Amino acid sequence: MKKSLFIQTAVALALAAPLLASAESDLEVGTGAAAARLNFQVVIPRVLFLAVGTGNATLADNTTIDTLTYDYSANATDVGSGTDSAAQGVNVRVLGNNGQIAIAAAGSGTGLTNGADIIPWTEILASSTDATNFNVPAVGANTAPVINSGKVTNRSAVWNFAYSNTAVAAPGTYSGQVTYTATMP
């Protein structure tokens, strides 16, 4: 009995399959034109992507956190001289498709620390190769990249960072982290 029901179901599905996959058709006999329509549908998800440093070329998650190091060990006489360090660049990219993006920069604590002393975030200078369209937000602030068209933003630049070196700091290795967060409606 079960085998018969299975065969009947299979036959019914085989007969119905051409009807499910049928496109529109129009048969004209004699003079006239035949027309058939075809619908298209594209589904685009809401997308928001931000990459600072490694991993900016591919829209994918990347857990690498780059580190910029300004080492004065070889040039101790430059410490506190007020001469900015050489700028170090990181590639950045933001892509979104649902309106104006805001990028916030939040620093760990009030600056870089060696465990006891602090170099304030204001000693880290930042600039962008495309400041007009995709500027670097200062720590504690926001920036809004310029929308390319409609609701779409697709911007890339190189953000350059330098150590201002305006004050003599206590010895040690100072560390800190800035988290850039992109939001979109």
N, C-alpha and C positions, 0 to 999 in steps of 0.2 A: 504494500500500500504506500509506504514512504517513498519507494523508488518511483512509483507512478506519479505521485504528487511532484516529486523533484523534476521528472521529465516534462510534465505539463507546465511547470513554472519556467523551466528553461526554454521551452518552445514559445511561450507567451512573451518572454523577454526578448528572444531573438526576433520575433515578429514586430515587436514594438520599437526596437532599437533604431531602425531606419526613420521612424517618425520622430524620435527624440533628436536626431542629428540632422534633420532636414533643414535646408535653407529655403527661403522663399523662392518660388518659381512662378512663371507666367507663360502659358502656352497660347500662342496666337496662331490661328489658322487663316490663311489667306494674307491679305495686306495688313499692315500695322506693325507696331514695334512691341517687343516683349521686354519687360523690365523686371528685375529682381533686386531687392535691397539686402544689404548686409550691415548689421550693427557692429560697432567697435566699442570696446570699453578698456580703459587703462586705469588701474588703481595705484595711486601714489600715496604712500604713508607720510605722516608728518615726520620730518627729519630735522634733527639738530645735531651738529658735529662741531667740536672744538678740539684743536690739537695745538699744543705749544711745545715745540721741540720735536723730538723723534716721533715718527708715526703720522706726520701731517699729510703725506701723499695719498694714503688709502683710507677710505671711509670704513674704519674698523677700530675696535678697542685696542689700545696699546698701553701696557702698564709701565713702560719705561719712563722714569723721571730723570730728566737731564739735570746736571749740576754745572753751574758756572763758578769757576774758582779764580780768585784774584790773589796771587801769592807774591808777597813782598820779601820773601826770604833772601833772594839774590840781590834785591835793591833796597836794603834797609834805610838808606838815606832818603828814599822817596816817601817814607811813612809820614803822613800828616802834612805833606808838602802842598796840598791843594791842587796838585796835578792829577787830573782824572786818569784812571787806568785805561788801558786800551779796551775799546768796546768789544763785547762778544755777542754774536748774533744767534738767534734761534728762529727757525722757520715756524710760522704760525698760520693757521687756516681756520676759518669759521664758515659753516654752511648751514643754512636753515631755509625752510620753505613755508613759514606761516606768519610772516610779519616781522616787525622790528625786533632785532636781537639786542639784548643788553649784556655786556660782559663786565663782571665785577671782579675786583682783585682784593683778596683777603690775605694778609700776612700773618705768619705765626708770631704771636706776641707783638711787642712794639718795635722789633727789629731783629737783627742777627745777634746771636748770643754765644759766648764761650762757656756758658754755665754760670758766670758771675757778672759779666759785663755785657753791655749792649751797644751795638752800632745801629742807629736808627735807620728805618727803611728809607728815609729821605736821602741817605748817603748812596743809595743805588739809583743811578740815573737811567732813564729809559727813553728810547725814541723808536720810531717806526719808519720803515722805508716807504710807507703809504699812510702818513699821518692824516691826510685828508679823508680817506675812506675807511681806514682800519688802524686807529691809534692805540697805543698801549695805555690801559688804565693805571693810574697811580694806585699804590696800596691804600685801601680804604675807600676807593672811588669806583665809578662805573664809566664805561664808554659805550657808544652805540655805533657799530659799523654801518656805513651807508648801504642802504638796500640797493641791489643791482636793478631790479625791476619788479613791479607788482609786489608780491610778498616774499620774493626770493633774494637771499643774500648769499653770495659766494665770493669771499674775499680771502686773499693770502698776502702775507708781507713777511719781512724779517724784522723782528723786534731786537733792538740792540741794547745791551745793558753794560754799564760801566760803574766802577766804584769811584765816588767823588773824592774821597781821601782828604777831607778838609780838616780833620782833627787827628791827633795822635791817640790811638786806642791802646788799651792794656794788651799785653801779649796773649796769644792763644789763637785757636782756630774757631772762627765765628760761623755759625750755621743758622739758617732760617729757610722757610719755605713760603712761597706765595702760591695760593690756589686761585686760579682763574675759573670763573663759573659763568657759562652762557645760559641765558634764559630767553624764552620766546613765548608769545601768547599761544 
